[in-house]
Amino acid sequence: MFQEVIDRPLTIRPNPLSLTGLIAWLEQQPNNREYCYGQSGGCLLFQYFRASGFTCFNVSGDYFDHNSRGHLDFDRTSLPPHFNEIAIGHPQTFGGALKRARQHR
């Protein structure tokens, strides 16, 4: 009748469109690793959304298109303004982006 409860840490993923989520991800990246803002697949925001579990998406400086339904309809979501500021700034390293992200808190 009773089930054994296994004590495990609860993992809660922050909203990927939140500054908290971006900072949490940046804190896990190598500080000196570089990214290229204009490189498809290599830009900071592309890497972040891929790591957040999105597989079919497009990201620009202003918006994020994602497909969660498995067909050709994409949902467009405006990015928070600070996301582009964080990604486009210099130096274009994860450590530099983390510093800029923390300044937006």
GIBELCOR-V315178 format. One record per pair of residues at least 24 apart in sequence whose ideal C-beta (glycine too) atoms are under 7 Angstrom apart, sorted by the first residue. I is the first residue (numbers start at 1). GAP is how many residues later the second one is. D is the distance in Angstrom with one decimal. If there is no record, write none. Layout:
i:gap:d
I:GAP:D
I:GAP:D
This chain:
i:gap:d
16:33:6.4
16:36:4.0
17:60:6.6
17:63:6.5
19:61:6.8
19:63:6.5
19:82:6.4
19:85:5.9
19:86:6.7
22:26:6.3
22:61:6.8
22:79:5.6
23:75:6.9
23:78:5.0
23:79:6.5
25:26:6.0
26:68:5.7
26:71:5.7
26:72:4.1
26:75:5.9
27:71:6.5
29:65:3.8
30:64:6.2
31:62:6.5
31:63:6.0
31:64:3.1
32:61:5.8
32:63:6.3
33:60:6.3
33:61:5.1
34:58:5.9
34:59:5.3
35:57:5.5
36:56:6.7
37:50:5.8
37:51:5.3
37:55:6.0
43:44:6.5
44:43:4.2
44:53:5.7
45:38:6.3
45:42:5.2
